[in-house]
């Protein structure tokens, strides 16, 4: 009898299905105020000033955790994601972190460089 996939396996599969093929697809804003749609930011703050470090980090955490493929490419910026990753990876779930680091060597190397 085949074993059932774990909840973590199911979450990783969900996140892996949303990740873009390349970080270069991430063309979201780098600065300014951004309002996230309700399906992403359904609890609490919905508008984020990306020039404020704490709000920028919260914004990235929400989009990574809740975003579908189209959300990820629309709301995340490649350069910001890479620069935030060493800290951001400690603030997101293990499942999200592992999927993104397995998908993109740049993020995995960034994590190793700060370890």
N, C-alpha and C positions, 0 to 999 in steps of 0.2 A: 504494500500500500504506500503510495507516494505521500510524503509529508506536506503539510500545508505551508505556504510561504508565511514568514513572520510579518508582523505589522511593519517592522522596519524595512523588510524587503519590499512590501507593497508601497510604502512611502517613497523609497528610493526609486522604484519603477515609475511612480507618478512624476517625481522631479526630473528624472532622466528623460522622460517623454516631452518635457517642456523646454529643456536646455537647448539654446541655439547651436547650430553646427560649428560656429566660430565666434570668438569674442568680438570680432570686427562687425558682427551684426548688431551689436549693442550701440545704438545711436541716440540714446536718451539725452536729456539735458544735463549740462555740467553746472549751471548756475541758475539763480532765480527761484521763483516760487512755482511749485508744481502742486496741482490738486489731483489726488488719486481717485479713481472711480470707486464706488461703493463695494464692488466685488473684491477689491484689493484691501482697502482700508475700511473695514466694516465695523470696527470698534475704536472709537476715539477719534484722534486727529486725522484729518483727511488732506490738509494743505501743509506743505513742507517748504521751508526756505533752505535751498541746497547750499547756501552760503553760510549757514549755521551748522557747525560740525555735528552737534548732537541730533539735530533734525535730519541732517543728511544721512547719518548712520541709521536712524529709525526708519527713514524712507527706504533705504537699501534692505534692511532686515525684512520689512513688510513685503516689498516686491519679490525678494528671493523666496520667501515662505509661501506667499499667496499667488504669485504670478503664474500665468500661463505663458506659452511661448511668445505670443504677440505682446503681452505686457512686458516681458523681460526685455525684448528688443526695443520697445518704445520708451520704457522708463529708466533703463539702466544705461550707463555710459561705460565703454570699455576702459578708458583711462582711469576714471574714478573707481570702478570696481577693483582694478588691479592695485591702485594705491590704498584703498580702504581694506583690502583683503586680509592683511596680517592681523588687524584688530577685528574686523567683521567676522572672520571665521570663528572667533571665540564667542560670538554673540548669537550665532545661528545654530540650528539643530545639527546634530552629527550627520543626519541623513542628507540634508541640503549640502553641507560642507563636503562630504565624501563624493557626492555626485558631481559637484562643480570641480573639485580637485582632480577627480578621475577623468573628467571631460576636457580639462584645460591645463596643460603643463605649466603655463605661465602662472596660474594660481597655485599649483602644487609647489613650484619652485619658490614663489614668493613666501609661501608658508614655511618652507624649509630654511630659507635664508634668515628668517626672524626667529627660528627655534633655537 
